[in-house]
Amino acid sequence: MNGLLLFIIGLAALVCGYIFYGRWLCKQWGVGENDKPTPAHTMEDGVDYVPAPAPVLMGHHFSSIAGAGPITGPISALKLGFGWLPCLLWIVIGGVFFGGVHDFGALFASIRHGGRSIGEIISENMSKRAKMLFLIFAYLTLILVVAAFASIVAGTFAATFAEGGGVDLAASESNARVAMVSLLFIVIAIIFGFCVYRRNAPMSVASVVGIIGIVVIIAIGMNFHPFYLSNTTWMIICGIYIAVASVTPVWILLQPRDYLSSFLLYAMLALAAVSVFVGHPSLANLPVMTGETCSTPVFPVLFTTIACGAISGFHSLVSSGTTSKQLDKETDAKPIAYGGMLLECVLAILVLCAVAGYANANGGDIGVGPTVLFGGGIAGMIDPSHGAVYSVLYTLLVLTYSSFCLTSLDTATRLARFMFQEFWLDGSKGETPENVTGYKKTFSNMYVSTIITVILGIALGMTGYSKIWALFGSANQLLAALGLLAVATWLGNIGKNNKMFLIPMGFMLVVTVCSLIINTKTQIGNITKNMAEQVFDWGPWAQAILGVLLVVLAVILAIEGIGTIAKQKQKA
């Protein structure tokens, strides 16, 4: 099959889903039926609650939810031997009926709960015990995200050192360019935010100047990149950056940086689409279906491997954590949350085409890393000769990939701070960091919670997060199931249709439990083998113990949620 045809079919299906299914969801839930101001206005504090124009908030939301997921997920699935057809079907069906509903529902529910998180929604509509369990689980998952994304960002910035200890300039130049542009990007974002929010510069004028600024800093970074630092040094710098960024008012850095970053991301999408139109990549070097040569079961692994391109629990944390606090109008929820999810699906389909393009140029070999497959596949279809155009495009694509990760890293840290603060407060009693005393006041303080979060995340990133990273796919999809469950119980409590949540919720719970059981069984085998060989590795032990705890958590919350929904049906 031709990759261009695959892209057109997938894009058409996603557009139809947005127009027709998205419109139906709005009617069923009553989106925009009241003219009440959003929490961004009613609770505006100049730090977290700040109304943002829809394009600006779309930039933040899309940049935050995407991360590396829609790129690495489809690539990992193809490398495991899954055929492109199962991947495409899960991306399209999952995006329209699972991920889009999940993201949109989480944002809408949070708006109607004063911009509070999924944890508070669970507390109000299920039980306080369920809230506490969810917050602990979500916080630990976010720590893992911080560790992983900090490691990825540091890896795309870090210099390569030769055997003698000196820097290998040739091997490190691309990373140095990315690092320089990323640092300059933070500077122009702060300038943009100051001009728009403190000097009332017109958004249209500021956007044009901002885009010109992006071009300028890219030109500077391509030619002047003096920072050749080690991975450890960049990890420490990332830690300092996210500590500051997560407590800084959103108008200073988060909103403007993500808005400007979105132009890079949209440009990447456009570039990838152009490469597919120019290259017409054949999918002949990729299997259509998962064959006998693939030893990994499609169920449940496919559905935990491709997460961000179909449905991802991390999205509900973003929707209810930062996006809901900046939403200007309730009617903006559909294009930002539902549309943002489907835009991520478009990226995931383009990744399938990029891998096909790389495979065609390299005799079917896709055994290289995600950045090489993605960047090399797209740049190679535009410049098959691998000349100067290829070099520039490849660097820009790696820069955009890093920008995705840096944005998600910043957002994940702020979300973890919210979760940590909420754990110590009782929303039903109106408790806030300002009106509590004692240990609650200490631990709900934004600076204390941020420092704890950053230390845990960076320390894990520097000492071995990879030993438990295999659990992230299952943990992330368990978050998705719980997010669906939380919104479904709330809609049922207020008398709205929640049936569109039941099948996705049940499916993701089954996927999660099955995946965790398989992984735990594998880790027990690894533990037994290590004991026989008198080798100690804490990774299998941690995965086995955490896997069992996550299964128990899933069962407890599922019982509470299903019990709540059953009572709603009895009352009806």
For each residue, the residues with C-beta under 8 A, 3 or more apart:
1: 5 6 84 282 283 288
2: 5 6 280 281 282 283
3: 6 7 276 279 280 281 282 283 352 353 356 357
4: 7 8 276 277 280 281 353
5: 1 2 8 9
6: 1 2 3 9 10 84 88 283 349 352 353
7: 3 4 10 11 273 276 349 350 353
8: 4 5 11 12
9: 5 6 12 13
10: 6 7 13 14 88 91 92 345 346 349
11: 7 8 14 15 346 349
12: 8 9 15 16
13: 9 10 16 17 92 96
14: 10 11 17 18 92 95 96 342 345 346
15: 11 12 18 19
16: 12 13 19 20 21
17: 13 14 20 21 22 92 95 96 97 100 342
18: 14 15 21 22 96 100 338 339 342
19: 15 16 22 23
20: 16 17 23 24
21: 16 17 18 24 25 96 97 100
22: 17 18 19 25 26 100 104 334 338 339
23: 19 20 26 27
24: 20 21 27 28
25: 21 22 28 29 31 101 104 334 338 500
26: 22 23 29 31 32 334
27: 23 24 30
28: 24 25 496 497 500
29: 25 26 105 108 491 496 497
30: 27 33 34 496
31: 25 26 108 330 331 333 334
32: 26 329 330 331
33: 30
34: 30 330
35:
36: 330
37: 40 41 42
38: 41 42 51 111 115 324 327 328 329 330
39: 42 43 49 111 114 115 324 325 327
40: 37 43 44 49 50 51 52 115 325 326 327 328
41: 37 38 44 51 328
42: 37 38 39 114
43: 39 40 49 114 115 325
44: 40 41 49 50 51
45: 48 49 50
46: 49 50 249 251
47: 50 247 249 250
48: 45 249 250 322 325 414 418
49: 39 40 43 44 45 46 115 325 326
50: 40 44 45 46 47 249 250 251 255 325 326
51: 38 40 41 44 326 327 328
52: 40 56 57 60 250 255 326 327 328
53: 56 57 203 328
54: 57 58 328 329 332 335 336
55: 58 59 203 259 262
56: 52 53 59 60 203 255 256 258 259
57: 52 53 54 60 61 255 323 326 327 328 332 336
58: 54 55 61 62 262 335 336 339 340
59: 55 56 62 63 258 259 260 261 262 263 265
60: 52 56 57 63 64 254 255 258 259 262 322 323 326 407 411
61: 57 58 64 65 258 318 319 323 336 337 340
62: 58 59 65 66 262 265 340 343 344
63: 59 60 66 258 261 262 265 403 404 407 408
64: 60 61 67 258 318 322 323 407 408 410 411
65: 61 62 103 308 312 314 315 318 340 341 344 408
66: 62 63 69 70 265 308 344 347 404 407 408
67: 64 149 308 314 404 405 407 408
68: 71 72 149 152 370 401 404 405 408
69: 66 72 73 307 308 309 312 314 344
70: 66 73 74 308 309 344 345 347 348 351
71: 68 74 75 347 348 351 370 374 401 404
72: 68 69 75 76 370
73: 69 70 76 77 305 306 307 308 309 348
74: 70 71 77 78 87 91 306 309 348 351 352 355
75: 71 72 78 79 351 355 366 370 373 374
76: 72 73 79 80 305 306 370
77: 73 74 80 82 87 302 305 306
78: 74 75 81 82 84 87 286 352 355 366
79: 75 76 366 367
80: 76 77 294 296 301 305
81: 78 287 290 291 293 294 295 296
82: 77 78 86 87 287 290 294 296 298 302 305
83: 86 87 286 287 288 289 290 291
84: 1 6 78 87 88 283 286 287 288 352 356
85: 88 89 288 289
86: 82 83 89 90 289 290 298 302
87: 74 77 78 82 83 84 90 91 302 306 352
88: 6 10 84 85 91 92 349 352
89: 85 86 92 93
90: 86 87 93 94 302 303 306 310
91: 10 74 87 88 94 95 306 309 310 345 348 349 352
92: 10 13 14 17 88 89 95 96 345 349
93: 89 90 96 97 98 310
94: 90 91 97 98 99 303 306 309 310 311 345
95: 14 17 91 92 98 99 100 309 310 311 341 342 344 345
96: 13 14 17 18 21 92 93 100 342 345
97: 17 21 93 94 100 101 500 503 504
98: 93 94 95 101 102 310 311 480 504 507 508
99: 94 95 102 103 310 311 312 315 341 344 345 480
100: 17 18 21 22 95 96 97 103 104 337 338 341 342
101: 25 97 98 104 105 338 484 500 501 504
102: 98 99 105 106 311 315 316 341 480 483 484 487 504
103: 65 99 100 106 107 315 316 319 337 338 340 341
104: 22 25 100 101 107 108 319 333 334 337 338 341
105: 29 101 102 108 109 483 484 487 488 491 501
106: 102 103 109 110 118 315 316 319 320 337 483 486 487
107: 103 104 110 111 319 320 323 324 327 333 336 337
108: 29 31 104 105 111 112 330 333 337 487
109: 105 106 112 113 118 121 320 486 487 490 491
110: 106 107 113 115 116 117 118 121 319 320 321 324
111: 38 39 107 108 115 324 327 330 333
112: 108 109 490
113: 109 110 116 120 121 124 490
114: 39 42 43
115: 38 39 40 43 49 110 111 324 325
116: 110 113 119 120 121 320 422 427
117: 110 120 121 317 320 321 418 419 422
118: 106 109 110 121 122 134 138 316 317 320 482 483 486
119: 116 122 123 131 134 135 138 419 422 423
120: 113 116 117 123 124 131 422 427
121: 109 110 113 116 117 118 124 125 320 486 487 490
122: 118 119 125 126 127 130 131 134 482 486 489 557
123: 119 120 126 127 128 130 131 427 428
124: 113 120 121 427 428 490
125: 121 122 486 489 490 493 564
126: 122 123 130 131 486 489 557 560 561 564
127: 122 123 130 131 560
128: 123 131 132 426 428
129: 132 133 560
130: 122 123 126 127 133 134 556 557 560 561
131: 119 120 122 123 126 127 128 134 135
132: 128 129 135 136 423
133: 129 130 136 137 553 556 557
134: 118 119 122 130 131 137 138 482 486 557
135: 119 131 132 138 139 419 422 423
136: 132 133 139 140 423
137: 133 134 140 141 475 478 479 482 550 553
138: 118 119 134 135 141 142 317 419 479
139: 135 136 142 143 416 419 420 423
140: 136 137 143 144
141: 137 138 144 145 313 314 472 475 476 479
142: 138 139 145 146 317 412 413 415 416 419 453
143: 139 140 146 147 416 453 456 457 460
144: 140 141 147 148 460 465 468 469 471 472 475
145: 141 142 148 149 314 408 409 412 472
146: 142 143 149 150 242 409 412 413 416 453 454 456 457 458 460 461
147: 143 144 150 151 457 458 460 461 465
148: 144 145 151 152 461 465 469 472
149: 67 68 145 146 152 153 405 406 408 409 412
150: 146 147 153 154 235 238 239 242 409 457 458 461
151: 147 148 154 155 235 461 462 465
152: 68 148 149 155 156 402 405
153: 149 150 156 157 234 238 402 405 406 409
154: 150 151 157 158 231 234 235 238 461
155: 151 152 158 231
156: 152 153 175 178 179 371 398 401 402 405
157: 153 154 175 176 178 179 182 227 229 234 402
158: 154 155 172 175 229 230 231 234
159: 167 168 172 175 176 228 229 230
160: 167 168 171 172 175
161: 165 166 167 168 230
162: 165 166 167 168
163:
164:
165: 161 162
166: 161 162
167: 159 160 161 162 172 228
168: 159 160 161 162 171 172
169: 172 173 228
170: 173
171: 160 168
172: 158 159 160 167 168 169 175 176 228
173: 169 170 176 177 225
174: 177 178 394 395 398
175: 156 157 158 159 160 172 178 179
176: 157 159 172 173 179 180 225 226 227 228
177: 173 174 180 181 221 222 225 395 399
178: 156 157 174 175 181 182 221 395 398 399 402
179: 156 157 175 176 182 183 225 227 229 234
180: 176 177 183 184 220 221 224 225 226 227
181: 177 178 184 185 217 218 220 221 222 399
182: 157 178 179 185 186 399 402 403 406
183: 179 180 186 187 227
184: 180 181 187 188 217 220 221
185: 181 182 188 189 214 217 257 260 261 403
186: 182 183 189 190 241 253 257
187: 183 184 190 191 217
188: 184 185 191 192 210 213 214 217 260
189: 185 186 192 193 253 256 257 260
190: 186 187 193 194 252 253 256
191: 187 188 194 195 213
192: 188 189 195 196 206 209 210 213 256 259 260
193: 189 190 196 197 198 251 252 253 255 256 257
194: 190 191 197 198 199 252
195: 191 192 198 199 201 206
196: 192 193 199 200 201 203 206 251 256
197: 193 194 200 251
198: 193 194 195
199: 194 195 196
200: 196 197
201: 195 196 205 206
202: 205 206
203: 53 55 56 196 206 207
204: 207 208
205: 201 202 208 209
206: 192 195 196 201 202 203 209 210
207: 203 204 210 211
208: 204 205 211 212
209: 192 205 206 212 213
210: 188 192 206 207 213 214 256 259 260 263
211: 207 208 214 215 260 263
212: 208 209 215 216
213: 188 191 192 209 210 216 217 260
214: 185 188 210 211 217 218 260 263 264
215: 211 212 218 219
216: 212 213 219 220
217: 181 184 185 187 188 213 214 220 221
218: 181 214 215 221 222 396 399
219: 215 216 222 223
220: 180 181 184 216 217 223 224
221: 177 178 180 181 184 217 218 224 225
222: 177 181 218 219 225 392 395
223: 219 220
224: 180 220 221
225: 173 176 177 179 180 221 222
226: 176 180
227: 157 176 179 180 183
228: 159 167 169 172 176
229: 157 158 159 179 233 234 237
230: 158 159 161 233 234
231: 154 155 158 234 235
232: 235 236 462
233: 229 230 236 237
234: 153 154 157 158 179 229 230 231 237 238
235: 150 151 154 231 232 238 239 458 461 462
236: 232 233 239 240 458
237: 229 233 234 240 241
238: 150 153 154 234 235 241 242 409 458
239: 150 235 236 242 243 454 455 457 458
240: 236 237 243 244
241: 186 237 238 244 245 410
242: 146 150 238 239 245 246 409 410 413 454 457
243: 239 240 246 247 413 450 451 454
244: 240 241 247 248
245: 241 242 248 253 254 410 413 414
246: 242 243 410 413 414 417 450 453 454
247: 47 243 244 417 446 447 450
248: 244 245 252 253 254
249: 46 47 48 50 252
250: 47 48 50 52 253 254 255 322 325 326
251: 46 50 193 196 197 254 255 256
252: 190 193 194 248 249 256
253: 186 189 190 193 245 248 250 256 257 410
254: 60 245 248 250 251 257 258 322 410 411 414
255: 50 52 56 57 60 193 250 251 258 259 326
256: 56 189 190 192 193 196 210 251 252 253 259 260
257: 185 186 189 193 253 254 260 261 407 410
258: 56 59 60 61 63 64 254 255 261 262 407
259: 55 56 59 60 192 210 255 256 262 263
260: 59 185 188 189 192 210 211 213 214 256 257 263 264
261: 59 63 185 257 258 264 265 403 407
262: 55 58 59 60 62 63 258 259 265 266
263: 59 210 211 214 259 260 266 267
264: 214 260 261 267 268 399 400 403
265: 59 62 63 66 261 262 268 269 400 403 404
266: 262 263 269 270
267: 263 264 270 271 400
268: 264 265 271 272 396 397 400
269: 265 266 272 273 343 346 347 350
270: 266 267 273 274
271: 267 268 274 275 378 382 393 396 397
272: 268 269 275 276 347 350 351 353 354 378
273: 7 269 270 276 277 350
274: 270 271 277 278 382
275: 271 272 278 279 353 354 357 377 378 379 381 382
276: 3 4 7 272 273 279 280 281 350 353 357 381
277: 4 273 274 280
278: 274 275 381 382
279: 3 275 276 357 380 381 382
280: 2 3 4 276 277
281: 2 3 4 276 353 354 356 357 360 377 381
282: 1 2 3 285 356 360
283: 1 2 3 6 84 286 288 352 356
284: 360
285: 282 356 359 360 363 364
286: 78 83 84 283 352 355 356 359 366
287: 81 82 83 84 290 291 294
288: 1 83 84 85 283
289: 83 85 86
290: 81 82 83 86 287 294 298
291: 81 83 287 294
292:
293: 81
294: 80 81 82 287 290 291
295: 81
296: 80 81 82 301
297: 300 301 518
298: 82 86 290 301 302
299: 302 303 511 514
300: 297 303 304 510 511 512 514 515 518
301: 80 296 297 298 304 305 515
302: 77 82 86 87 90 298 299 305 306
303: 90 94 299 300 306 310 477 507 508 511 515
304: 300 301 307 473 474 476 477 511 512 515
305: 73 76 77 80 82 301 302 473
306: 73 74 76 77 87 90 91 94 302 303 309 310 348
307: 69 73 304 310 311 312 313 314 473 476 477 480
308: 65 66 67 69 70 73 312 314 315 344 348
309: 69 70 73 74 91 94 95 306 344 345 347 348 351
310: 90 91 93 94 95 98 99 303 306 307 345 348
311: 94 95 98 99 102 307 315 477 480 504 508
312: 65 69 99 307 308 315 476 477 479 480
313: 141 307 316 317 475 476 477 478 479 480 481 482 483
314: 65 67 69 141 145 307 308 317 318 412 476 479
315: 65 99 102 103 106 308 311 312 318 319 341 480 483
316: 102 103 106 118 313 319 320 479 480 483 486
317: 117 118 138 142 313 314 320 321 415 419 479
318: 61 64 65 314 315 321 322 323 411 415
319: 61 103 104 106 107 110 315 316 323 324 337
320: 106 107 109 110 116 117 118 121 316 317 323 324
321: 110 117 317 318 324 325 411 414 415 418
322: 48 60 64 250 254 318 325 326 411 414 415
323: 57 60 61 64 107 318 319 320 326 327 336 337
324: 38 39 107 110 111 115 319 320 321 327
325: 39 40 43 48 49 50 115 250 321 322
326: 40 49 50 51 52 57 60 250 255 322 323
327: 38 39 40 51 52 57 107 111 323 324 330 332 333 336
328: 38 40 41 51 52 53 54 57 332
329: 32 38 54 332
330: 31 32 34 36 38 108 111 327 333
331: 31 32 334
332: 54 57 327 328 329 335 336
333: 31 104 107 108 111 327 330 336 337 338
334: 22 25 26 31 104 331 337 338 339
335: 54 58 332 338 339 340
336: 54 57 58 61 107 323 327 332 333 339 340
337: 61 100 103 104 106 107 108 319 323 333 334 340 341
338: 18 22 25 100 101 103 104 333 334 335 341 342
339: 18 22 58 334 335 336 342 343
340: 58 61 62 65 103 335 336 337 343 344
341: 65 95 99 100 102 103 104 315 337 338 344 345
342: 14 17 18 95 96 100 338 339 345 346
343: 62 269 339 340 346 347
344: 62 65 66 69 70 95 99 308 309 340 341 347 348
345: 10 14 70 91 92 94 95 96 99 309 310 341 342 348 349
346: 10 11 14 269 342 343 349 350
347: 66 70 71 269 272 309 343 344 350 351
348: 70 71 73 74 91 306 308 309 310 344 345 351 352
349: 6 7 10 11 88 91 92 345 346 352 353
350: 7 269 272 273 276 346 347 353 354
351: 70 71 74 75 272 309 347 348 354 355 374
352: 3 6 74 78 84 87 88 91 283 286 348 349 355 356
353: 3 4 6 7 272 275 276 281 349 350 356 357 377
354: 272 275 281 350 351 357 358 373 374 377 378 381
355: 74 75 78 286 351 352 358 359 366 373 374 377
356: 3 84 281 282 283 285 286 352 353 359 360 377
357: 3 275 276 279 281 353 354 360 361 377 378 380 381
358: 354 355 361 362 366 368 372 373 376 377 380
359: 285 286 355 356 362 363 364 365 366
360: 281 282 284 285 356 357 364
361: 357 358 377 380 384
362: 358 359 365 366
363: 285 359
364: 285 359 360
365: 359 362 368
366: 75 78 79 286 355 358 359 362 373
367: 79
368: 358 365 372 373 376
369: 372 373
370: 68 71 72 75 76 373 374
371: 156 374 375 397 398 401
372: 358 368 369 375 376
373: 75 354 355 358 366 368 369 370 376 377
374: 71 75 351 354 355 370 371 377 378 397 401
375: 371 372 378 379 393 394 397 398 401
376: 358 368 372 373 379 380 394
377: 275 281 353 354 355 356 357 358 361 373 374 380 381
378: 271 272 275 354 357 374 375 381 382 393 397
379: 275 375 376 382 383 389 390 393 394 397
380: 279 357 358 361 376 377 383 384 386 390
381: 275 276 278 279 281 354 357 377 378 384
382: 271 274 275 278 279 378 379 389 390 393
383: 379 380 386 387 389 390 393
384: 361 380 381
385: 390
386: 380 383 390 391
387: 383 390 391
388: 391 392
389: 379 382 383 392 393
390: 379 380 382 383 385 386 387 393 394
391: 386 387 388 394 395
392: 222 388 389 395 396
393: 271 375 378 379 382 383 389 390 396 397
394: 174 375 376 379 390 391 397 398
395: 174 177 178 222 391 392 398 399
396: 218 268 271 392 393 399 400
397: 268 271 371 374 375 378 379 393 394 400 401
398: 156 174 178 371 375 394 395 401 402
399: 177 178 181 182 218 264 395 396 402 403
400: 264 265 267 268 396 397 403 404
401: 68 71 156 371 374 375 397 398 404 405
402: 152 153 156 157 178 182 398 399 405 406
403: 63 182 185 261 264 265 399 400 406 407
404: 63 66 67 68 71 265 400 401 407 408
405: 67 68 149 152 153 156 401 402 408 409
406: 149 153 182 402 403 409 410
407: 60 63 64 66 67 257 258 261 403 404 410 411
408: 63 64 65 66 67 68 145 149 404 405 411 412
409: 145 146 149 150 153 238 242 405 406 412 413
410: 64 241 242 245 246 253 254 257 406 407 413 414
411: 60 64 254 318 321 322 407 408 414 415
412: 142 145 146 149 314 408 409 415 416
413: 142 146 242 243 245 246 409 410 416 417 450 453 454 457
414: 48 245 246 254 321 322 410 411 417 418
415: 142 317 318 321 322 411 412 418 419
416: 139 142 143 146 412 413 419 420 449 453 457
417: 246 247 413 414 420 421 446 449 450 453
418: 48 117 321 414 415 421 422
419: 117 119 135 138 139 142 317 415 416 422 423
420: 139 416 417 423 424 443 449 452 453
421: 417 418 424 425 433 443 444 445 446 449
422: 116 117 119 120 135 418 419 425 427
423: 119 132 135 136 139 419 420 443
424: 420 421 436 439 440 443 444
425: 421 422 431 432 433 436 440 444
426: 128 429 431
427: 116 120 123 124 422 430 431
428: 123 124 128
429: 426
430: 427 435
431: 425 426 427 435 436 440
432: 425 435 436 444
433: 421 425 436 441 444 445 446
434:
435: 430 431 432
436: 424 425 431 432 433 440 441 444
437: 440 441
438: 441 442
439: 424 442 443
440: 424 425 431 436 437 443 444
441: 433 436 437 438 444 445
442: 438 439 445 448
443: 420 421 423 424 439 440 448 449
444: 421 424 425 432 433 436 440 441 449
445: 421 433 441 442 448 449
446: 247 417 421 433 449 450
447: 247 450 451
448: 442 443 445 451 452
449: 416 417 420 421 443 444 445 446 452 453
450: 243 246 247 413 417 446 447 453 454
451: 243 447 448 454 455
452: 420 448 449 455 456
453: 142 143 146 246 413 416 417 420 449 450 456 457
454: 146 239 242 243 246 413 450 451 457 458
455: 239 451 452 458 459
456: 143 146 452 453 459 460
457: 143 146 147 150 239 242 413 416 453 454 460 461
458: 146 147 150 235 236 238 239 454 455 461 462
459: 455 456 462 463
460: 143 144 146 147 456 457 463 464 465
461: 146 147 148 150 151 154 235 457 458 465
462: 151 232 235 458 459
463: 459 460
464: 460 467 539
465: 144 147 148 151 460 461 468 469
466: 469
467: 464 537 538 539 542 543
468: 144 465 471 472 539 542 543 546
469: 144 148 465 466 472
470: 473 519 543
471: 144 468 474 475 516 519 543 546 547 550
472: 141 144 145 148 468 469 475 476
473: 304 305 307 470 476 477 515
474: 304 471 477 478 512 515 516 519 547 550
475: 137 141 144 313 471 472 478 479 550
476: 141 304 307 312 313 314 472 473 479 480
477: 303 304 307 311 312 313 473 474 480 481 508 511 512 515
478: 137 313 474 475 481 482 508 509 512 516 550 553 554
479: 137 138 141 312 313 314 316 317 475 476 482 483
480: 98 99 102 307 311 312 313 315 316 476 477 483 484 508
481: 313 477 478 484 485 505 508 509 511 512 554 558
482: 118 122 134 137 313 478 479 485 486 554 557 561
483: 102 105 106 118 313 315 316 479 480 486 487
484: 101 102 105 480 481 487 488 501 504 505 508
485: 481 482 488 489 501 505 557 558 561
486: 106 109 118 121 122 125 126 134 316 482 483 489 490 561
487: 102 105 106 108 109 121 483 484 490 491 498 501
488: 105 484 485 491 492 498 501 502 505 561 565
489: 122 125 126 485 486 492 493 498 561 564 565 568
490: 109 112 113 121 124 125 486 487 493 494
491: 29 105 109 487 488 494 496 497 498 501
492: 488 489 495 496 498 564 565 568 569
493: 125 489 490 564 568
494: 490 491
495: 492
496: 28 29 30 491 492
497: 28 29 491 500
498: 487 488 489 491 492 501 502 565
499: 502
500: 25 28 97 101 497 503 504
501: 101 105 484 485 487 488 491 498 504 505
502: 488 498 499 505 506 565
503: 97 500 506 507
504: 97 98 101 102 311 484 500 501 507 508
505: 481 484 485 488 501 502 508 509
506: 502 503 509 510
507: 98 303 503 504 510 511
508: 98 303 311 477 478 480 481 484 504 505 511 512
509: 478 481 505 506 512 513 554 558
510: 300 506 507 513 514
511: 299 300 303 304 477 481 507 508 514 515
512: 300 304 474 477 478 481 508 509 515 516 550 554
513: 509 510 516 517 551 554 555
514: 299 300 510 511 517 518
515: 300 301 303 304 473 474 477 511 512 518 519
516: 471 474 478 512 513 519 520 547 550 551 554
517: 513 514 520 521 547 551
518: 297 300 514 515 521 522
519: 470 471 474 515 516 522 523 543 547
520: 516 517 523 524 543 544 547 548 551
521: 517 518 524 525
522: 518 519 525 526
523: 519 520 526 527 540 541 543 544 547
524: 520 521 527 528 540 544
525: 521 522 528 529
526: 522 523 529 530 537 540
527: 523 524 530 531 540 541 544
528: 524 525 531 532
529: 525 526 532 533
530: 526 527 533 535 536 537 540
531: 527 528 534 535
532: 528 529
533: 529 530
534: 531
535: 530 531
536: 530
537: 467 526 530 540 541
538: 467 541 542
539: 464 467 468 542 543
540: 523 524 526 527 530 537 543 544
541: 523 527 537 538 544 545
542: 467 468 538 539 545 546
543: 467 468 470 471 519 520 523 539 540 546 547
544: 520 523 524 527 540 541 547 548
545: 541 542 548 549
546: 468 471 542 543 549 550
547: 471 474 516 517 519 520 523 543 544 550 551
548: 520 544 545 551 552
549: 545 546 552 553
550: 137 471 474 475 478 512 516 546 547 553 554
551: 513 516 517 520 547 548 554 555
552: 548 549 555 556
553: 133 137 478 549 550 556 557
554: 478 481 482 509 512 513 516 550 551 557 558
555: 513 551 552 558 559
556: 130 133 552 553 559 560
557: 122 126 130 133 134 482 485 553 554 560 561
558: 481 485 509 554 555 561 562
559: 555 556 562 563
560: 126 127 129 130 556 557 563 564
561: 126 130 482 485 486 488 489 557 558 564 565
562: 558 559 565 566
563: 559 560 566 567
564: 125 126 489 492 493 560 561 567 568
565: 488 489 492 498 502 561 562 568 569
566: 562 563 569 570
567: 563 564 570 571
568: 489 492 493 564 565 571 572
569: 492 565 566 572
570: 566 567
571: 567 568
572: 568 569
